[in-house]
Amino acid sequence: MATIVEFETTEGNFKAELFTEKMPITCGNFLDLIERKFYDGLYIHRITPQFCVQFGCPYALNPHVYYGTLDDDAGKGSGPPDTSYKSCNGYDIVKKIEAVETLSEQPVEPIQLVSVRKI
């Protein structure tokens, strides 16, 4: 049975299927944070078109001030292609978010994750 997660954002909602069988530890950690409502209220803090829409930094609670730092190893590793998730519904919302105006990869107008839920 597929594991589906719904993301409610201020730009609209989208759903994604997690590849829990291929990436059980990564998906398990993500689902644990969802259950604890860790992502609720955070802001998308990085957008790189055709690469990522990033959220999850605990410092991204204020859309106007971002105190997060990236260590030297950030972004240097990931799983094999097609092993994290695939969009199920609402990919147009993901593309809409990806297309917003950014300054240094941060959205000029804040985009909030209202809630993230396993459905």
PyRosetta script that sets phi, psi and omega in degrees:
from pyrosetta import init, pose_from_sequence

init()
pose = pose_from_sequence("MATIVEFETTEGNFKAELFTEKMPITCGNFLDLIERKFYDGLYIHRITPQFCVQFGCPYALNPHVYYGTLDDDAGKGSGPPDTSYKSCNGYDIVKKIEAVETLSEQPVEPIQLVSVRKI")
pose.set_psi(1, 133.2)
pose.set_omega(1, -178.3)
pose.set_phi(2, -71.1)
pose.set_psi(2, 146.0)
pose.set_omega(2, 173.6)
pose.set_phi(3, -100.1)
pose.set_psi(3, 116.4)
pose.set_omega(3, -177.8)
pose.set_phi(4, -111.4)
pose.set_psi(4, 136.5)
pose.set_omega(4, 178.3)
pose.set_phi(5, -121.2)
pose.set_psi(5, 136.3)
pose.set_omega(5, 176.8)
pose.set_phi(6, -108.8)
pose.set_psi(6, 131.2)
pose.set_omega(6, 178.4)
pose.set_phi(7, -107.5)
pose.set_psi(7, 119.2)
pose.set_omega(7, 174.8)
pose.set_phi(8, -101.2)
pose.set_psi(8, 117.8)
pose.set_omega(8, 179.9)
pose.set_phi(9, -122.2)
pose.set_psi(9, 168.9)
pose.set_omega(9, 177.0)
pose.set_phi(10, -71.6)
pose.set_psi(10, -7.6)
pose.set_omega(10, 176.3)
pose.set_phi(11, -100.7)
pose.set_psi(11, -5.9)
pose.set_omega(11, -177.6)
pose.set_phi(12, 132.1)
pose.set_psi(12, 178.0)
pose.set_omega(12, -176.6)
pose.set_phi(13, -109.3)
pose.set_psi(13, 149.4)
pose.set_omega(13, 171.5)
pose.set_phi(14, -146.0)
pose.set_psi(14, 159.2)
pose.set_omega(14, -179.9)
pose.set_phi(15, -120.2)
pose.set_psi(15, 152.3)
pose.set_omega(15, 177.4)
pose.set_phi(16, -140.5)
pose.set_psi(16, 143.0)
pose.set_omega(16, 174.6)
pose.set_phi(17, -94.2)
pose.set_psi(17, 128.4)
pose.set_omega(17, 177.8)
pose.set_phi(18, -89.3)
pose.set_psi(18, 143.0)
pose.set_omega(18, 177.2)
pose.set_phi(19, -92.4)
pose.set_psi(19, 72.3)
pose.set_omega(19, -174.8)
pose.set_phi(20, -66.8)
pose.set_psi(20, -27.8)
pose.set_omega(20, 179.3)
pose.set_phi(21, -76.1)
pose.set_psi(21, -34.4)
pose.set_omega(21, 179.8)
pose.set_phi(22, -82.0)
pose.set_psi(22, -32.5)
pose.set_omega(22, -175.3)
pose.set_phi(23, -132.0)
pose.set_psi(23, 63.8)
pose.set_omega(23, -172.4)
pose.set_phi(24, -64.8)
pose.set_psi(24, -36.5)
pose.set_omega(24, -178.2)
pose.set_phi(25, -72.7)
pose.set_psi(25, -49.3)
pose.set_omega(25, 179.8)
pose.set_phi(26, -60.2)
pose.set_psi(26, -48.4)
pose.set_omega(26, -179.9)
pose.set_phi(27, -65.5)
pose.set_psi(27, -38.5)
pose.set_omega(27, 178.2)
pose.set_phi(28, -61.8)
pose.set_psi(28, -42.3)
pose.set_omega(28, 177.7)
pose.set_phi(29, -64.3)
pose.set_psi(29, -42.8)
pose.set_omega(29, 179.3)
pose.set_phi(30, -61.9)
pose.set_psi(30, -45.6)
pose.set_omega(30, 179.8)
pose.set_phi(31, -65.6)
pose.set_psi(31, -35.1)
pose.set_omega(31, 176.3)
pose.set_phi(32, -63.1)
pose.set_psi(32, -43.3)
pose.set_omega(32, 178.4)
pose.set_phi(33, -66.2)
pose.set_psi(33, -36.2)
pose.set_omega(33, 176.0)
pose.set_phi(34, -62.1)
pose.set_psi(34, -46.3)
pose.set_omega(34, -179.4)
pose.set_phi(35, -60.0)
pose.set_psi(35, -34.8)
pose.set_omega(35, 179.6)
pose.set_phi(36, -85.2)
pose.set_psi(36, 3.2)
pose.set_omega(36, 178.7)
pose.set_phi(37, 60.7)
pose.set_psi(37, 31.0)
pose.set_omega(37, -179.9)
pose.set_phi(38, -59.0)
pose.set_psi(38, -40.2)
pose.set_omega(38, -173.9)
pose.set_phi(39, -82.1)
pose.set_psi(39, -18.1)
pose.set_omega(39, -176.9)
pose.set_phi(40, -60.9)
pose.set_psi(40, 123.7)
pose.set_omega(40, 177.5)
pose.set_phi(41, 91.1)
pose.set_psi(41, -9.2)
pose.set_omega(41, 177.5)
pose.set_phi(42, -74.7)
pose.set_psi(42, 164.3)
pose.set_omega(42, 179.4)
pose.set_phi(43, -111.4)
pose.set_psi(43, 147.2)
pose.set_omega(43, 172.2)
pose.set_phi(44, -66.9)
pose.set_psi(44, 124.5)
pose.set_omega(44, -172.9)
pose.set_phi(45, -113.5)
pose.set_psi(45, -2.8)
pose.set_omega(45, 178.2)
pose.set_phi(46, -151.9)
pose.set_psi(46, 131.7)
pose.set_omega(46, 175.8)
pose.set_phi(47, -133.4)
pose.set_psi(47, 120.2)
pose.set_omega(47, 174.0)
pose.set_phi(48, -124.8)
pose.set_psi(48, 105.5)
pose.set_omega(48, -175.5)
pose.set_phi(49, -51.2)
pose.set_psi(49, 138.4)
pose.set_omega(49, -179.7)
pose.set_phi(50, 60.8)
pose.set_psi(50, 18.8)
pose.set_omega(50, 175.9)
pose.set_phi(51, -133.3)
pose.set_psi(51, -58.0)
pose.set_omega(51, -178.1)
pose.set_phi(52, -159.6)
pose.set_psi(52, 152.8)
pose.set_omega(52, 165.0)
pose.set_phi(53, -121.3)
pose.set_psi(53, 107.9)
pose.set_omega(53, -168.1)
pose.set_phi(54, -107.4)
pose.set_psi(54, 138.7)
pose.set_omega(54, 176.8)
pose.set_phi(55, -148.3)
pose.set_psi(55, 172.1)
pose.set_omega(55, 175.1)
pose.set_phi(56, 114.7)
pose.set_psi(56, -7.9)
pose.set_omega(56, 178.1)
pose.set_phi(57, -72.8)
pose.set_psi(57, 123.8)
pose.set_omega(57, -179.0)
pose.set_phi(58, -64.8)
pose.set_psi(58, -14.6)
pose.set_omega(58, 177.2)
pose.set_phi(59, -83.3)
pose.set_psi(59, -6.1)
pose.set_omega(59, -176.7)
pose.set_phi(60, -90.0)
pose.set_psi(60, 40.0)
pose.set_omega(60, 177.6)
pose.set_phi(61, -85.3)
pose.set_psi(61, -23.9)
pose.set_omega(61, 178.5)
pose.set_phi(62, -112.1)
pose.set_psi(62, 117.0)
pose.set_omega(62, -175.3)
pose.set_phi(63, -68.7)
pose.set_psi(63, -13.7)
pose.set_omega(63, -176.4)
pose.set_phi(64, -99.8)
pose.set_psi(64, -11.8)
pose.set_omega(64, -179.4)
pose.set_phi(65, -135.8)
pose.set_psi(65, 121.8)
pose.set_omega(65, 179.2)
pose.set_phi(66, -118.8)
pose.set_psi(66, 112.6)
pose.set_omega(66, -177.4)
pose.set_phi(67, -97.8)
pose.set_psi(67, -1.3)
pose.set_omega(67, -175.1)
pose.set_phi(68, -65.4)
pose.set_psi(68, 153.5)
pose.set_omega(68, 175.0)
pose.set_phi(69, -128.2)
pose.set_psi(69, 153.0)
pose.set_omega(69, 177.1)
pose.set_phi(70, -108.7)
pose.set_psi(70, 130.3)
pose.set_omega(70, 177.5)
pose.set_phi(71, -79.4)
pose.set_psi(71, 172.8)
pose.set_omega(71, -174.4)
pose.set_phi(72, -62.8)
pose.set_psi(72, -24.1)
pose.set_omega(72, -177.8)
pose.set_phi(73, -93.7)
pose.set_psi(73, -0.4)
pose.set_omega(73, -177.2)
pose.set_phi(74, -62.2)
pose.set_psi(74, 133.5)
pose.set_omega(74, 174.9)
pose.set_phi(75, 77.9)
pose.set_psi(75, 8.3)
pose.set_omega(75, -176.7)
pose.set_phi(76, -96.0)
pose.set_psi(76, -0.5)
pose.set_omega(76, -179.4)
pose.set_phi(77, -150.4)
pose.set_psi(77, 148.8)
pose.set_omega(77, 174.6)
pose.set_phi(78, -160.6)
pose.set_psi(78, 174.1)
pose.set_omega(78, 177.9)
pose.set_phi(79, -74.7)
pose.set_psi(79, 176.5)
pose.set_omega(79, 176.7)
pose.set_phi(80, -61.5)
pose.set_psi(80, 160.2)
pose.set_omega(80, 178.3)
pose.set_phi(81, -55.5)
pose.set_psi(81, 149.2)
pose.set_omega(81, 176.0)
pose.set_phi(82, 60.7)
pose.set_psi(82, 35.8)
pose.set_omega(82, -179.5)
pose.set_phi(83, -121.2)
pose.set_psi(83, -0.5)
pose.set_omega(83, -178.9)
pose.set_phi(84, -99.2)
pose.set_psi(84, -60.4)
pose.set_omega(84, -179.1)
pose.set_phi(85, -162.2)
pose.set_psi(85, 166.7)
pose.set_omega(85, 168.3)
pose.set_phi(86, -134.5)
pose.set_psi(86, 147.1)
pose.set_omega(86, -179.6)
pose.set_phi(87, -73.5)
pose.set_psi(87, 133.6)
pose.set_omega(87, -179.5)
pose.set_phi(88, -104.3)
pose.set_psi(88, -38.3)
pose.set_omega(88, -172.0)
pose.set_phi(89, -158.1)
pose.set_psi(89, 130.8)
pose.set_omega(89, 178.0)
pose.set_phi(90, 94.6)
pose.set_psi(90, 20.9)
pose.set_omega(90, 179.9)
pose.set_phi(91, -60.0)
pose.set_psi(91, -27.0)
pose.set_omega(91, 175.9)
pose.set_phi(92, -61.2)
pose.set_psi(92, -31.6)
pose.set_omega(92, 177.6)
pose.set_phi(93, -70.4)
pose.set_psi(93, -41.5)
pose.set_omega(93, 177.2)
pose.set_phi(94, -59.7)
pose.set_psi(94, -44.7)
pose.set_omega(94, 179.0)
pose.set_phi(95, -66.0)
pose.set_psi(95, -35.6)
pose.set_omega(95, 177.0)
pose.set_phi(96, -62.9)
pose.set_psi(96, -45.0)
pose.set_omega(96, 178.2)
pose.set_phi(97, -63.7)
pose.set_psi(97, -42.7)
pose.set_omega(97, -179.5)
pose.set_phi(98, -61.0)
pose.set_psi(98, -27.0)
pose.set_omega(98, -174.7)
pose.set_phi(99, -91.5)
pose.set_psi(99, -1.5)
pose.set_omega(99, -177.7)
pose.set_phi(100, -68.1)
pose.set_psi(100, 158.8)
pose.set_omega(100, 177.7)
pose.set_phi(101, -67.2)
pose.set_psi(101, 135.0)
pose.set_omega(101, 179.4)
pose.set_phi(102, -127.4)
pose.set_psi(102, 159.5)
pose.set_omega(102, 172.6)
pose.set_phi(103, -132.7)
pose.set_psi(103, 116.7)
pose.set_omega(103, -175.4)
pose.set_phi(104, 54.5)
pose.set_psi(104, 43.4)
pose.set_omega(104, 178.5)
pose.set_phi(105, 68.9)
pose.set_psi(105, 5.9)
pose.set_omega(105, 177.4)
pose.set_phi(106, -105.7)
pose.set_psi(106, 136.9)
pose.set_omega(106, 179.8)
pose.set_phi(107, -59.9)
pose.set_psi(107, 134.4)
pose.set_omega(107, 177.4)
pose.set_phi(108, -67.0)
pose.set_psi(108, -44.5)
pose.set_omega(108, 174.7)
pose.set_phi(109, -99.0)
pose.set_psi(109, 127.0)
pose.set_omega(109, -175.9)
pose.set_phi(110, -58.6)
pose.set_psi(110, 141.3)
pose.set_omega(110, 173.8)
pose.set_phi(111, -123.4)
pose.set_psi(111, 117.5)
pose.set_omega(111, -175.4)
pose.set_phi(112, -102.1)
pose.set_psi(112, 142.4)
pose.set_omega(112, 166.8)
pose.set_phi(113, -85.6)
pose.set_psi(113, 104.5)
pose.set_omega(113, -179.8)
pose.set_phi(114, -68.7)
pose.set_psi(114, -47.1)
pose.set_omega(114, 176.5)
pose.set_phi(115, -157.9)
pose.set_psi(115, 156.1)
pose.set_omega(115, 174.4)
pose.set_phi(116, -132.0)
pose.set_psi(116, 125.5)
pose.set_omega(116, -174.7)
pose.set_phi(117, -138.9)
pose.set_psi(117, 142.6)
pose.set_omega(117, 169.3)
pose.set_phi(118, -78.9)
pose.set_psi(118, 132.0)
pose.set_omega(118, -179.3)
pose.set_phi(119, -118.0)
pose.dump_pdb("model.pdb")
